[in-house]
Amino acid sequence: MAIKIQTKTTQIPIEFGDDLTLYFDMSDENIDNLFKAQEAFEKDIAKIDNDDIEGLKEMLRKVYTMFLGEEAFDKVYKLSPSVVILTNYLWSIIDGLKVEIEKRAGQTQMQKAQKYLQNKNRNRNNHKRKK
């Protein structure tokens, strides 16, 4: 007798109105990138002058690209050409992904995943320092 396991998709759709759907791949690497993107955004936003629209755009492009892919920023910016709106979208995306990942993995599994990724990053950083 075979054990049959139904596979699950790792794709989480992110819908922008009726016009655009992007997908977050729930791989270990992308979950790690999600947390890195949030940290990078929080750190970088404090350094950028609010009048520097191009700087804000590039920072947002970097963060969107980290976890949604190369063309994600351009596609979303085409729908809503405003760094203010894209910043609001970004927070909604990050919060929504965290909730969806927790729902799919279960709260305990998500905590284990975060702890695993933190330890992995710590080990990577310790290894870099030793070189």
PyMOL commands that set and color helices and strands:
alter all, ss='L'
color gray80, all
select helices_A, chain A and resi 28-47+53-68+72-79+83-105+107-130
alter helices_A, ss='H'
color red, helices_A
select strands_A, chain A and resi 11-16+20-25
alter strands_A, ss='S'
color yellow, strands_A
deselect
rebuild
show_as cartoon
